[in-house]
Amino acid sequence: MNKYRTHNCSELSENEINQHVHLSGWLHRKRDHGNLLFIDLRDHYGITQCVIENNNNFFPVLEKSRPESVIKISGNVVKRSSGTENLELKTGKIEISIDSVEILSDAQELPMPVFGEQDYPEDIRLKYRYLDLRRDEMHKNIILRSKVISFIRSEMLKLGFLEYQTPILTSSSPEGARDFLVPSRLNPGKFYALPQAPQQFKQLIMVSGFDKYFQIAPCFRDEDARADRSPGEFYQLDLEMSFVEQEDIFNVVEKLMINLFKNFSSKKILDEKFPRIPYQETMEKYGTDKPDLRNPLVIKELTDLFKRDDVKFDIFKKLVKQGSIVRAIITKNTKEKPRSFFDNIDKWAKEQGASGLAYFTIEKDKDEIKGKGPVGKFFSEDSLREIMKNCNAKVGDSVFLACGKQKEIEKILSIARNKIAQDLNIIDKEKLAFCWITDYPMYELDDNSKKIIFSHNPFSMPQGKIKELNFDKPLDIKAYQYDIVCNGIELSSGAIRNHVPELMYKLFSVAGYTKEEVNKKFSGMINAFSYGAPPHGGIAPGIDRIVMLLAEKENIREVTLFPMNQNAEDLMMQAPSEVNDNQLKELNIKKDIKKN
């Protein structure tokens, strides 16, 4: 190949025995057997075992070399002696008998180990990310990411899409997360914004007469970090199509996801025709718009039951009279579970900030149906039979009850549903359960300001013609907005877009925007729509989340090369950093920082 290597560290086998070879890589680990020194040499491709005798002039060189030093080894390929083969390695049947060594780069004492997969503080891992990425697991995650992106590109081209690039420096947008702002030197006092998504541009591509667009797009949002969201930047598969309806988008994405996950995962897709679940239904049945459909537990409505005279559970009855609701989770065949199982779930619910989960088990004493447990005595036989009928419950099943305001109940029961399923071990982790969440409300009421705001994407098309929409009841307006979810993880949001200027002005006015404000913030899009805009729609699956799911990781930083920490800091490059006064002067910016 060249002076550094004739082969890489994964390709030598018994076919090359007696060949003289050169290998280069990192000193992965050493094993000193006195008269023999064994070296595991690692490169991007794999590991090859090398051995040197103590009478070799280069023995002291290797003996003193630290782990992760970069070295070149020359020697003959020999067969490993019987019983010493390592079949977990591609090169496990051979080794290199070293005749010479060249140190290409010495390594200092390591701040963290590369050999092995020990847990290490995240800040150390991020500061020395180049070492962290040498670890086998991390290395494989990043390779997987690269292969996934290449596969996506190939599939999109097969589906008739073309890839276009949109600007990175653009205007600030009033919706969504906070923008990252970039001052303009040539236009003092004005700022560019890094795009939160190529939303307006991809719609303008459709207006420009192109039919199917995609891009592996970098997106920038100044928001707090979460396990499934990295602060700063992330990547998404951005796509848009003209002259389409919602199902057309679904068909494209389903084909892509099925092919992608079949290619990179051994898990079985539960339903290849992804279920369509309206937003209202998913909130009622699962308490969340990100349901894990591997979990068979379903939430049931029981508010009216507590209006009966033969139900004596006074705490709940009083709350229901005050406007609270009651919902339940039924667990099948759990009467034999110990008291600790139920008490632990109740305790867990209280730790989450809820008042707890009331519970009882449905049992039969001769011909009489009874409730056994802390609150079972408050229910008559008739009321228990009604629960059984409404909730498809049977003798031997248990009932967990929660009472409160709707949002509170949805929140606690959505996570309780997952907690109970995990404790019962009823989630099939070898399955992939995709679904579409559809029919999102166009608007919602902001909890703090009590103002009407967009619930999803402000550029979405409402369901119904403009003359048929009841703008006096904006919370009842549904939109052609949709999310794709897999195993409880939201992979993407999308929508059929609003391409009608008159309707756009009206929808923004409901959210408190004047026509002048819309023209100022979205002038490019509004003007373009005035010159003939096709019906269009799209979606943008998150690349990071897809890879995270395929790699079976719970933290997105495990599948990205150089992520920031929770405080949006790049510890390796020491960003964000201060800039000098001359740079600020060029940008007509003055610092006014108040010290604590």
TORSEDREN-468592 format. One line per 2 residues: number of its first residue (from 1); their letters; for each residue x, y, z of C-alpha. Coordinates in nm, 3 decimals, decimal comma. Example, Ala and Ser with C-alpha at 12.3 -4.5 7.8 and 13.67 -1.06 7.14 Angstrom:
2
1) AS) 1,230:-0,450:0,780 ~ 1,367:-0,106:0,714
***
This chain:
596
1) MN) 0,000:0,000:0,000 ~ 0,264:0,254:0,113
3) KY) 0,559:0,285:0,352 ~ 0,332:0,284:0,656
5) RT) 0,135:-0,029:0,586 ~ 0,092:-0,313:0,343
7) HN) -0,233:-0,416:0,510 ~ -0,476:-0,278:0,763
9) CS) -0,525:-0,436:1,106 ~ -0,828:-0,643:1,014
11) EL) -0,739:-0,812:0,688 ~ -0,454:-1,053:0,759
13) SE) -0,541:-1,423:0,775 ~ -0,384:-1,766:0,727
15) NE) -0,362:-1,684:0,356 ~ -0,077:-1,439:0,431
17) IN) 0,132:-1,672:0,652 ~ 0,509:-1,622:0,593
19) QH) 0,450:-1,288:0,421 ~ 0,653:-0,990:0,542
21) VH) 0,416:-0,704:0,622 ~ 0,404:-0,349:0,758
23) LS) 0,122:-0,243:0,992 ~ 0,061:0,097:1,148
25) GW) -0,179:0,197:1,420 ~ -0,228:0,267:1,787
27) LH) -0,076:0,058:2,064 ~ -0,401:-0,077:2,202
29) RK) -0,258:-0,281:2,489 ~ 0,052:-0,472:2,597
31) RD) 0,098:-0,805:2,775 ~ 0,448:-0,869:2,912
33) HG) 0,531:-1,240:2,952 ~ 0,896:-1,180:3,044
35) NL) 1,075:-1,320:2,742 ~ 0,786:-1,227:2,514
37) LF) 0,593:-0,904:2,473 ~ 0,251:-0,918:2,309
39) ID) 0,116:-0,606:2,139 ~ -0,240:-0,548:2,021
41) LR) -0,214:-0,302:1,733 ~ -0,535:-0,116:1,643
43) DH) -0,642:0,096:1,350 ~ -0,979:0,206:1,213
45) YG) -1,046:-0,142:1,074 ~ -0,959:-0,375:1,360
47) IT) -0,687:-0,531:1,577 ~ -0,388:-0,751:1,502
49) QC) -0,182:-0,924:1,767 ~ 0,194:-0,880:1,736
51) VI) 0,473:-1,046:1,936 ~ 0,839:-0,958:1,997
53) EN) 1,110:-1,156:2,176 ~ 1,328:-1,000:2,445
55) NN) 1,645:-1,052:2,238 ~ 1,512:-0,819:1,968
57) NF) 1,677:-0,476:1,966 ~ 1,334:-0,312:1,950
59) FP) 1,206:-0,492:2,260 ~ 1,302:-0,203:2,499
61) VL) 1,138:0,046:2,263 ~ 0,802:-0,129:2,283
63) EK) 0,843:-0,204:2,651 ~ 0,868:0,171:2,724
65) SR) 0,594:0,278:2,483 ~ 0,272:0,401:2,640
67) PE) -0,079:0,290:2,532 ~ -0,218:0,489:2,236
69) SV) 0,125:0,569:2,095 ~ 0,119:0,545:1,716
71) IK) 0,367:0,288:1,587 ~ 0,470:0,109:1,271
73) IS) 0,547:-0,259:1,299 ~ 0,723:-0,478:1,043
75) GN) 0,741:-0,854:1,060 ~ 0,628:-1,191:0,931
77) VV) 0,277:-1,331:0,950 ~ 0,276:-1,652:1,153
79) KR) 0,009:-1,896:1,261 ~ -0,091:-1,878:1,624
81) SS) -0,017:-2,190:1,824 ~ -0,307:-2,424:1,891
83) GT) -0,531:-2,307:2,173 ~ -0,425:-1,942:2,152
85) EN) -0,652:-1,840:1,865 ~ -0,898:-1,557:1,924
87) LE) -1,199:-1,624:1,704 ~ -1,364:-1,298:1,809
89) LK) -1,107:-1,118:1,592 ~ -1,092:-1,137:1,212
91) TG) -0,717:-1,176:1,254 ~ -0,747:-1,417:1,546
93) KI) -0,573:-1,713:1,382 ~ -0,247:-1,529:1,306
95) EI) -0,001:-1,291:1,466 ~ 0,293:-1,079:1,352
97) SI) 0,640:-1,183:1,456 ~ 0,801:-0,838:1,490
99) DS) 1,145:-0,770:1,343 ~ 1,139:-0,388:1,356
101) VE) 0,944:-0,102:1,514 ~ 0,914:0,268:1,436
103) IL) 0,752:0,511:1,681 ~ 0,547:0,751:1,473
105) SD) 0,397:0,947:1,761 ~ 0,445:0,907:2,137
107) AQ) 0,140:0,930:2,362 ~ 0,141:1,100:2,699
109) EL) -0,017:0,938:3,003 ~ -0,388:0,909:2,921
111) PM) -0,652:1,115:3,107 ~ -0,900:0,834:3,037
113) PV) -0,863:0,474:2,919 ~ -0,929:0,372:2,561
115) FG) -0,904:-0,003:2,615 ~ -1,222:-0,139:2,768
117) EQ) -1,563:0,025:2,799 ~ -1,549:0,171:3,150
119) DY) -1,793:0,445:3,241 ~ -1,619:0,780:3,271
121) PE) -1,752:1,125:3,362 ~ -1,911:1,285:3,057
123) DI) -1,714:1,609:3,091 ~ -1,386:1,416:3,071
125) RL) -1,514:1,222:2,770 ~ -1,616:1,542:2,591
127) KY) -1,294:1,729:2,674 ~ -1,088:1,443:2,532
129) RY) -1,341:1,343:2,270 ~ -1,071:1,227:2,026
131) LD) -0,972:0,963:2,285 ~ -1,334:0,876:2,363
133) LR) -1,398:0,817:1,992 ~ -1,115:0,564:1,979
135) RD) -1,315:0,337:2,211 ~ -1,464:0,048:2,019
137) EM) -1,826:0,119:2,102 ~ -1,807:0,489:2,018
139) HK) -1,611:0,416:1,701 ~ -1,881:0,175:1,587
141) NI) -2,156:0,429:1,667 ~ -1,998:0,694:1,445
143) IL) -1,937:0,447:1,162 ~ -2,302:0,343:1,190
145) RS) -2,404:0,707:1,164 ~ -2,200:0,751:0,845
147) KV) -2,347:0,439:0,689 ~ -2,701:0,542:0,782
149) IS) -2,658:0,883:0,617 ~ -2,514:0,724:0,302
151) FI) -2,801:0,475:0,291 ~ -3,059:0,752:0,333
153) RS) -2,907:0,950:0,046 ~ -2,915:0,645:-0,178
155) EM) -3,277:0,563:-0,089 ~ -3,397:0,920:-0,142
157) LK) -3,245:0,928:-0,488 ~ -3,418:0,597:-0,567
159) LG) -3,747:0,754:-0,457 ~ -3,705:1,033:-0,711
161) FL) -3,578:1,308:-0,481 ~ -3,294:1,548:-0,562
163) EY) -3,060:1,698:-0,303 ~ -3,033:2,076:-0,273
165) QT) -2,849:2,296:-0,021 ~ -3,013:2,587:0,157
167) PI) -2,847:2,891:0,319 ~ -2,689:2,880:0,663
169) LT) -2,704:3,256:0,721 ~ -3,066:3,367:0,716
171) SS) -3,317:3,584:0,903 ~ -3,440:3,538:1,258
173) SP) -3,770:3,355:1,303 ~ -4,019:3,434:1,579
175) EG) -4,142:3,079:1,630 ~ -3,978:2,773:1,779
177) AR) -3,662:2,777:1,991 ~ -3,420:3,066:2,038
179) DF) -3,208:3,157:1,738 ~ -2,831:3,165:1,726
181) LV) -2,757:3,518:1,603 ~ -2,463:3,627:1,388
183) PS) -2,382:4,001:1,370 ~ -2,338:4,157:1,027
185) RL) -2,018:4,361:0,977 ~ -2,142:4,518:0,655
187) NP) -2,484:4,602:0,799 ~ -2,420:4,750:1,144
189) GK) -2,680:4,673:1,407 ~ -2,831:4,390:1,205
191) FY) -2,801:4,016:1,258 ~ -2,826:3,695:1,065
193) AL) -2,969:3,385:1,230 ~ -2,851:3,028:1,189
195) PQ) -3,149:2,826:1,064 ~ -3,350:2,629:1,319
197) AP) -3,454:2,430:1,013 ~ -3,462:2,501:0,638
199) QQ) -3,840:2,542:0,671 ~ -3,902:2,851:0,460
201) FK) -3,632:2,771:0,207 ~ -3,759:2,420:0,133
203) QL) -4,107:2,559:0,079 ~ -3,961:2,822:-0,154
205) IM) -3,788:2,543:-0,347 ~ -4,135:2,399:-0,414
207) VS) -4,260:2,742:-0,521 ~ -3,959:2,758:-0,755
209) GF) -4,096:2,464:-0,951 ~ -3,885:2,178:-0,815
211) DK) -4,091:1,873:-0,728 ~ -3,906:1,662:-0,468
213) YF) -3,635:1,804:-0,243 ~ -3,418:1,652:0,028
215) QI) -3,115:1,756:0,228 ~ -2,913:1,618:0,518
217) AP) -2,954:1,953:0,685 ~ -2,769:2,108:0,979
219) CF) -3,007:2,284:1,217 ~ -2,924:2,526:1,498
221) RD) -3,135:2,589:1,808 ~ -3,035:2,767:2,125
223) ED) -3,223:2,540:2,363 ~ -3,159:2,336:2,673
225) AR) -3,001:1,994:2,638 ~ -3,194:1,670:2,685
227) AD) -3,096:1,309:2,647 ~ -3,261:1,298:2,303
229) RS) -3,169:1,652:2,202 ~ -2,830:1,816:2,177
231) PG) -2,794:2,190:2,239 ~ -2,654:2,391:1,953
233) EF) -2,674:2,188:1,636 ~ -2,822:1,868:1,503
235) YQ) -2,890:1,708:1,166 ~ -3,215:1,608:1,003
237) LD) -3,331:1,450:0,681 ~ -3,524:1,744:0,543
239) LE) -3,767:1,663:0,262 ~ -4,049:1,838:0,078
241) MS) -4,283:1,740:-0,206 ~ -4,521:1,929:-0,435
243) FV) -4,879:1,835:-0,526 ~ -4,914:1,588:-0,241
245) EQ) -5,152:1,494:0,035 ~ -5,069:1,364:0,378
247) ED) -5,071:0,998:0,275 ~ -4,818:1,065:-0,001
249) IF) -4,570:1,185:0,263 ~ -4,649:0,884:0,481
251) NV) -4,586:0,638:0,197 ~ -4,243:0,783:0,118
253) VE) -4,131:0,790:0,480 ~ -4,263:0,441:0,554
255) KL) -4,070:0,296:0,261 ~ -3,754:0,473:0,377
257) MI) -3,789:0,371:0,743 ~ -3,871:0,008:0,667
259) NL) -3,572:-0,028:0,435 ~ -3,344:0,164:0,672
261) FK) -3,429:-0,031:0,986 ~ -3,433:-0,367:0,809
263) NF) -3,085:-0,291:0,679 ~ -2,934:-0,174:1,010
265) SS) -3,134:-0,354:1,277 ~ -3,215:-0,718:1,349
267) KK) -3,533:-0,619:1,532 ~ -3,873:-0,696:1,379
269) IL) -4,101:-0,414:1,270 ~ -4,429:-0,470:1,452
271) DE) -4,653:-0,332:1,177 ~ -4,514:-0,230:0,838
273) KF) -4,829:-0,027:0,771 ~ -4,764:0,226:1,041
275) PR) -5,080:0,290:1,248 ~ -5,237:0,636:1,216
277) IP) -5,346:0,762:1,558 ~ -5,526:1,098:1,594
279) YQ) -5,374:1,331:1,854 ~ -5,682:1,331:2,075
281) ET) -5,695:0,949:2,075 ~ -5,329:0,905:2,165
283) ME) -5,359:1,150:2,456 ~ -5,663:0,961:2,587
285) KY) -5,518:0,610:2,541 ~ -5,150:0,672:2,619
287) GT) -5,131:1,016:2,785 ~ -4,866:1,125:2,534
289) DK) -4,816:1,197:2,164 ~ -4,505:0,978:2,175
291) PD) -4,656:0,639:2,263 ~ -4,449:0,322:2,285
293) LR) -4,679:0,075:2,110 ~ -4,472:-0,220:2,227
295) NP) -4,642:-0,154:2,560 ~ -4,988:-0,320:2,562
297) LV) -5,120:-0,111:2,855 ~ -5,393:0,139:2,767
299) IK) -5,537:0,425:2,973 ~ -5,913:0,416:3,033
301) EL) -6,156:0,695:3,119 ~ -6,349:0,642:3,447
303) TD) -6,462:0,992:3,552 ~ -6,837:0,920:3,530
305) LF) -6,800:0,619:3,759 ~ -6,726:0,853:4,048
307) KR) -7,061:1,023:4,007 ~ -7,236:0,701:4,119
309) DD) -7,388:0,678:4,466 ~ -7,253:0,326:4,522
311) VK) -6,892:0,442:4,481 ~ -6,776:0,568:4,822
313) FD) -6,424:0,682:4,732 ~ -6,494:1,031:4,868
315) IF) -6,153:1,188:4,792 ~ -6,190:1,124:4,419
317) KK) -6,565:1,203:4,420 ~ -6,498:1,546:4,571
319) LV) -6,225:1,622:4,316 ~ -6,451:1,513:4,028
321) KQ) -6,722:1,755:4,148 ~ -6,454:2,028:4,131
323) GS) -6,374:1,947:3,768 ~ -6,105:1,680:3,795
325) IV) -6,104:1,365:3,583 ~ -6,026:1,003:3,670
327) RA) -5,837:0,766:3,441 ~ -5,710:0,415:3,497
329) II) -5,453:0,162:3,384 ~ -5,553:-0,205:3,392
331) TK) -5,284:-0,470:3,441 ~ -5,372:-0,824:3,338
333) NT) -5,342:-1,124:3,572 ~ -5,162:-0,942:3,851
335) KE) -5,361:-1,061:4,155 ~ -5,070:-1,280:4,265
337) KP) -4,826:-0,991:4,267 ~ -4,700:-0,905:4,616
339) RS) -4,818:-0,595:4,797 ~ -4,471:-0,444:4,747
341) FF) -4,522:-0,438:4,368 ~ -4,824:-0,209:4,403
343) DN) -4,680:0,000:4,686 ~ -4,359:0,063:4,492
345) ID) -4,555:0,198:4,195 ~ -4,758:0,423:4,426
347) KW) -4,435:0,544:4,591 ~ -4,276:0,603:4,249
349) AK) -4,576:0,812:4,139 ~ -4,539:1,033:4,446
351) EQ) -4,170:1,079:4,367 ~ -4,275:1,209:4,025
353) GA) -4,478:1,484:4,190 ~ -4,820:1,316:4,170
355) SG) -5,044:1,251:4,470 ~ -4,992:0,880:4,408
357) LA) -5,180:0,602:4,231 ~ -5,474:0,437:4,405
359) YF) -5,507:0,067:4,329 ~ -5,704:-0,250:4,388
361) TI) -5,734:-0,598:4,239 ~ -6,058:-0,745:4,105
363) EK) -6,131:-1,075:4,276 ~ -6,422:-1,317:4,301
365) DK) -6,550:-1,462:4,629 ~ -6,794:-1,738:4,536
367) DE) -7,022:-1,547:4,295 ~ -6,948:-1,201:4,428
369) IK) -6,706:-0,957:4,259 ~ -6,493:-0,766:4,511
371) GK) -6,213:-0,516:4,509 ~ -5,909:-0,619:4,712
373) GP) -5,656:-0,359:4,813 ~ -5,634:-0,022:4,986
375) VG) -5,931:0,132:4,800 ~ -6,116:-0,179:4,683
377) KF) -6,372:-0,154:4,965 ~ -6,506:0,176:4,826
379) FS) -6,651:0,011:4,516 ~ -6,978:-0,182:4,501
381) ED) -7,009:-0,501:4,298 ~ -7,213:-0,319:4,033
383) SL) -6,952:-0,044:4,000 ~ -6,677:-0,306:3,972
385) RE) -6,871:-0,482:3,698 ~ -6,901:-0,149:3,516
387) IM) -6,523:-0,105:3,541 ~ -6,478:-0,454:3,402
389) KN) -6,711:-0,378:3,112 ~ -6,567:-0,034:3,026
391) CN) -6,204:-0,132:3,069 ~ -6,216:-0,488:2,934
393) AK) -6,098:-0,607:3,275 ~ -6,138:-0,952:3,424
395) VG) -6,116:-1,119:3,761 ~ -5,748:-1,128:3,857
397) DS) -5,668:-0,795:3,691 ~ -5,559:-0,488:3,885
399) VF) -5,671:-0,127:3,850 ~ -5,445:0,177:3,902
401) LA) -5,635:0,505:3,940 ~ -5,526:0,868:3,906
403) CG) -5,738:1,178:3,964 ~ -5,662:1,541:3,878
405) KQ) -5,663:1,800:3,601 ~ -5,637:1,664:3,248
407) KE) -5,276:1,765:3,176 ~ -5,161:1,637:3,516
409) IE) -5,332:1,302:3,461 ~ -5,195:1,264:3,110
411) KI) -4,843:1,335:3,230 ~ -4,838:1,096:3,526
413) LS) -5,024:0,811:3,354 ~ -4,809:0,830:3,040
415) IA) -4,492:0,766:3,243 ~ -4,673:0,531:3,485
417) RN) -4,780:0,324:3,187 ~ -4,415:0,276:3,092
419) KI) -4,303:0,221:3,452 ~ -4,564:-0,050:3,516
421) AQ) -4,487:-0,223:3,185 ~ -4,116:-0,226:3,267
423) DL) -4,182:-0,369:3,615 ~ -4,403:-0,637:3,461
425) NI) -4,147:-0,700:3,184 ~ -4,415:-0,692:2,913
427) ID) -4,231:-0,471:2,659 ~ -4,084:-0,674:2,372
429) KE) -3,745:-0,507:2,323 ~ -3,684:-0,701:2,001
431) KL) -3,963:-0,512:1,823 ~ -3,983:-0,177:1,649
433) AF) -4,324:-0,015:1,681 ~ -4,374:0,278:1,444
435) CW) -4,683:0,496:1,430 ~ -4,808:0,826:1,293
437) IT) -4,969:1,079:1,524 ~ -5,210:1,288:1,316
439) DY) -5,471:1,564:1,343 ~ -5,282:1,791:1,578
441) PM) -5,466:2,099:1,699 ~ -5,363:2,412:1,512
443) YE) -5,346:2,612:1,834 ~ -5,307:2,564:2,206
445) LD) -5,342:2,780:2,515 ~ -5,011:2,891:2,664
447) DN) -5,001:2,785:3,030 ~ -4,826:3,103:3,143
449) SK) -4,963:3,384:2,928 ~ -5,303:3,218:2,865
451) KI) -5,271:3,337:2,505 ~ -5,351:3,142:2,191
453) IF) -5,028:3,015:2,033 ~ -4,941:2,776:1,751
455) SH) -4,917:2,423:1,885 ~ -4,688:2,289:1,617
457) NP) -4,576:2,448:1,292 ~ -4,725:2,790:1,205
459) FS) -4,692:2,718:0,832 ~ -4,926:2,417:0,847
461) MP) -5,247:2,387:0,650 ~ -5,560:2,375:0,865
463) QG) -5,815:2,105:0,799 ~ -6,103:2,268:0,615
465) KI) -6,152:2,552:0,372 ~ -6,103:2,908:0,496
467) KE) -6,476:2,988:0,476 ~ -6,561:2,676:0,678
469) LN) -6,315:2,735:0,965 ~ -6,457:2,865:1,293
471) FD) -6,197:3,119:1,402 ~ -6,411:3,202:1,707
473) KP) -6,311:2,860:1,844 ~ -5,945:2,836:1,739
475) LD) -5,865:2,553:1,981 ~ -6,105:2,331:1,782
477) IK) -5,919:2,383:1,454 ~ -5,715:2,081:1,350
479) AY) -5,418:2,092:1,116 ~ -5,258:1,858:0,866
481) QY) -4,970:1,808:1,106 ~ -4,816:1,477:1,194
483) DI) -4,535:1,315:1,390 ~ -4,367:0,982:1,330
485) VC) -4,285:0,791:1,648 ~ -4,092:0,469:1,711
487) NG) -4,074:0,290:2,048 ~ -4,179:0,607:2,228
489) IE) -3,922:0,828:2,053 ~ -4,039:1,109:1,827
491) LS) -3,833:1,084:1,508 ~ -3,989:1,371:1,320
493) SG) -4,260:1,629:1,278 ~ -4,411:1,732:0,949
495) AI) -4,710:1,894:0,784 ~ -4,897:1,975:0,469
497) RN) -4,809:2,342:0,426 ~ -5,028:2,645:0,403
499) HV) -4,963:2,798:0,061 ~ -5,248:3,054:0,061
501) PE) -5,145:3,410:0,171 ~ -5,496:3,514:0,275
503) LM) -5,528:3,209:0,500 ~ -5,179:3,256:0,641
505) YK) -5,257:3,614:0,747 ~ -5,576:3,497:0,917
507) LF) -5,406:3,209:1,104 ~ -5,125:3,433:1,228
509) SV) -5,376:3,697:1,339 ~ -5,538:3,442:1,571
511) AG) -5,195:3,397:1,735 ~ -5,160:3,773:1,781
513) YT) -4,955:3,870:1,474 ~ -5,051:4,172:1,266
515) KE) -5,037:4,164:0,887 ~ -4,741:4,402:0,904
517) EV) -4,554:4,167:1,141 ~ -4,614:3,870:0,913
519) NK) -4,494:4,067:0,611 ~ -4,182:4,173:0,798
521) KF) -4,092:3,831:0,940 ~ -4,190:3,615:0,642
523) SG) -4,168:3,854:0,351 ~ -3,986:3,609:0,126
525) MI) -4,245:3,337:0,170 ~ -4,553:3,563:0,156
527) NA) -4,431:3,734:-0,159 ~ -4,348:3,401:-0,324
529) FS) -4,692:3,259:-0,248 ~ -4,844:3,558:-0,428
531) YG) -4,696:3,438:-0,757 ~ -4,841:3,089:-0,772
533) AP) -4,756:2,829:-0,510 ~ -4,829:2,456:-0,544
535) PH) -4,987:2,254:-0,263 ~ -4,692:2,098:-0,084
537) GG) -4,584:1,921:0,230 ~ -4,292:1,755:0,400
539) IA) -4,124:1,621:0,707 ~ -3,778:1,617:0,867
541) PG) -3,673:1,298:1,053 ~ -3,390:1,356:1,299
543) ID) -3,070:1,179:1,192 ~ -2,931:1,179:1,545
545) RI) -3,243:1,017:1,691 ~ -3,257:0,753:1,418
547) VM) -2,896:0,654:1,483 ~ -2,955:0,664:1,859
549) LL) -3,242:0,419:1,815 ~ -3,041:0,190:1,586
551) AE) -2,742:0,195:1,822 ~ -2,975:0,130:2,119
553) KE) -2,849:0,433:2,307 ~ -3,048:0,660:2,536
555) NI) -2,826:0,965:2,498 ~ -2,785:1,144:2,167
557) RE) -2,426:1,242:2,253 ~ -2,332:0,875:2,214
559) VT) -2,392:0,891:1,838 ~ -2,251:1,234:1,748
561) LF) -1,888:1,315:1,683 ~ -1,826:1,634:1,879
563) PM) -2,130:1,724:2,087 ~ -2,162:2,002:2,342
565) NQ) -2,229:1,935:2,708 ~ -2,548:2,015:2,897
567) NA) -2,441:2,378:2,928 ~ -2,393:2,416:2,552
569) ED) -2,014:2,418:2,589 ~ -1,759:2,249:2,364
571) LM) -1,505:2,147:2,628 ~ -1,258:2,024:2,368
573) MQ) -1,245:2,342:2,158 ~ -1,333:2,570:2,451
575) AP) -1,634:2,718:2,280 ~ -1,808:2,951:2,326
577) SE) -1,506:3,174:2,375 ~ -1,437:3,541:2,424
579) VN) -1,329:3,754:2,129 ~ -1,102:4,055:2,135
581) DN) -1,215:4,417:2,133 ~ -1,101:4,474:1,775
583) QL) -1,330:4,198:1,651 ~ -1,621:4,348:1,841
585) KE) -1,541:4,697:1,712 ~ -1,555:4,570:1,352
587) LN) -1,903:4,440:1,426 ~ -2,013:4,758:1,606
589) IK) -2,077:4,560:1,923 ~ -2,007:4,662:2,281
591) KD) -1,997:4,424:2,574 ~ -2,219:4,507:2,869
593) IK) -2,183:4,211:3,101 ~ -2,293:4,241:3,461
595) KN) -2,072:4,044:3,696 ~ -2,234:3,852:3,976
***
